[in-house]
Amino acid sequence: MLKAAVFDMDGLLVDSEPFWQQAQVEVFSSIGVTIEQKDTLQTMGLRIDQVVDFWFKKQPWQGPNCAEITALIVSRVQDLVKEHKPVLPGVFEAIATCKAMGLKVALASSSPLGLIEATLEALELENEFEAVLSAEHLRYGKPHPEVYINAADALGVEPQACVAFEDSVNGLLSAKAAQMKGIAVPEAEYANDARWAIADRKLSSLHEVNQQLLSSL
């Protein structure tokens, strides 16, 4: 029986993936790394410092170190989110549905806590979650399950009694490795990826979240 719901943030609550892609292309290109928007799909769902390390190993650069590049990308994304406030369809309704069922609600994101807080404030979601978890300072980000296990602990619920909502395969792997139920809400462009087979349910948007769906898990 479900007792809690845990939401990812980027690409699920907020349409920030294009901003992450834009910020990466802008910042990496400025230091001579050859990267296009399509290349960012290779690292979708990973923590941003892991993304930066990934590209440094492929195309080492001179000048600013990885931590400085990470900070530049995060800052650019934060500015774009504040400017555009791109909340995705069904977010408020899905959270309300979970609460109406008596579920505790948390957020578990790979993003830095500062960006999470700025995003929730921009979208007027800052009071919707009983716990907000970042993988920023964990040894491993998603697809490692630690951030989801920490979310369950913060809510005082066993992971097996939680459902996680995710838009990326790496995020879904994280939730499933934590032994949570996993609901995938991928972008339409990636909806046919065979790896979504590990999801307990796959939706086209959070508008499809209802009590019948959650009760069937």
Helices and strands as residue ranges (DSSP letters): E 4-7, H 17-30, G 37-43, H 48-58, H 66-84, H 91-100, E 104-109, H 113-122, E 131-134, H 146-155, G 159-161, E 162-166, H 169-177, E 181-184, G 188-190, G 194-198, E 201-202, G 206-208, H 211-215
